[in-house]
């Protein structure tokens, strides 16, 4: 497993069930020792729904991959402020 890793992308979203509760652009994910941290420019988002869903299995950060299925991480906690999204993610699911 990698000790350090950084992923970047141009688009992504926070999904709560089938709803996109936040849409982001220019995201970056850094692997920390015990978590993955995503920071992104917020295109649109519903802070209330993000806070309600944070920590439950149904809130996922997803991002497209060039080849293969979308990247997918469970969201442990999330903060939307000043046009930015910052979230702590669990281990990737896909």
C-alpha positions as CSV (number, residue, x, y, z in Angstrom):
1,X,0.0,0.0,0.0
2,X,1.2,3.6,-0.7
3,X,2.4,5.7,2.2
4,X,1.7,8.9,0.4
5,X,-0.6,9.4,-2.5
6,X,-2.4,12.4,-4.2
7,X,-5.2,12.2,-6.7
8,X,-6.5,15.1,-8.7
9,X,-9.6,15.5,-10.9
10,X,-11.8,18.0,-12.6
11,X,-15.2,16.9,-11.4
12,X,-16.8,14.9,-8.6
13,X,-19.8,14.8,-6.4
14,X,-21.1,13.9,-2.9
15,X,-24.0,11.4,-3.4
16,X,-26.5,10.7,-0.6
17,X,-28.4,7.8,-2.0
18,X,-29.2,8.8,-5.6
19,X,-29.1,12.6,-4.9
20,X,-26.0,14.7,-5.6
21,X,-26.0,16.9,-2.5
22,X,-22.8,18.6,-3.7
23,X,-21.0,19.0,-7.0
24,X,-17.3,19.9,-7.1
25,X,-14.6,20.9,-9.5
26,X,-10.9,20.9,-9.3
27,X,-10.6,18.4,-6.5
28,X,-7.6,16.9,-4.8
29,X,-7.4,13.8,-2.5
30,X,-4.4,13.2,-0.2
31,X,-3.9,10.0,1.6
32,X,-3.1,10.8,5.3
33,X,-1.9,8.1,7.7
34,X,-5.4,7.1,8.8
35,X,-7.8,8.7,6.3
36,X,-8.1,10.3,2.9
37,X,-8.7,14.0,2.8
38,X,-10.5,15.7,-0.2
39,X,-10.5,19.4,-0.9
40,X,-12.4,20.9,-3.8
41,X,-13.9,23.9,-5.3
42,X,-17.6,23.8,-4.6
43,X,-19.8,24.3,-7.7
44,X,-23.1,23.8,-5.8
45,X,-24.0,22.1,-2.5
46,X,-26.6,21.7,0.2
47,X,-24.7,22.1,3.5
48,X,-27.7,20.9,5.5
49,X,-28.0,17.6,3.6
50,X,-24.2,17.1,3.7
51,X,-24.1,17.5,7.4
52,X,-27.2,15.2,7.9
53,X,-25.6,12.4,5.8
54,X,-22.0,12.8,7.0
55,X,-20.8,9.6,8.7
56,X,-23.5,7.4,7.4
57,X,-22.8,4.7,4.8
58,X,-24.9,6.4,2.2
59,X,-22.9,9.6,1.7
60,X,-20.2,8.9,-0.9
61,X,-17.6,11.1,-2.7
62,X,-17.5,9.9,-6.3
63,X,-15.4,11.0,-9.2
64,X,-15.1,9.6,-12.8
65,X,-12.0,7.7,-13.9
66,X,-10.8,7.7,-17.5
67,X,-11.0,3.9,-17.7
68,X,-13.2,1.8,-15.6
69,X,-15.8,2.5,-12.9
70,X,-16.0,5.7,-10.9
71,X,-13.8,6.3,-7.8
72,X,-15.9,6.0,-4.7
73,X,-15.2,6.8,-1.0
74,X,-17.5,6.8,2.0
75,X,-17.5,10.3,3.7
76,X,-16.8,10.4,7.4
77,X,-17.3,14.2,7.9
78,X,-17.7,17.2,5.6
79,X,-17.4,21.0,5.7
80,X,-18.7,23.4,3.1
81,X,-17.5,27.0,3.5
82,X,-16.6,29.9,1.3
83,X,-17.0,28.0,-1.9
84,X,-14.8,25.1,-0.8
85,X,-15.5,21.5,0.2
86,X,-13.3,19.7,2.7
87,X,-14.1,16.1,3.8
88,X,-12.5,13.2,5.5
89,X,-13.0,10.0,3.6
90,X,-12.8,6.3,4.5
91,X,-11.0,3.7,2.4
92,X,-11.9,3.7,-1.3
93,X,-14.7,1.3,-2.2
94,X,-13.8,1.1,-6.0
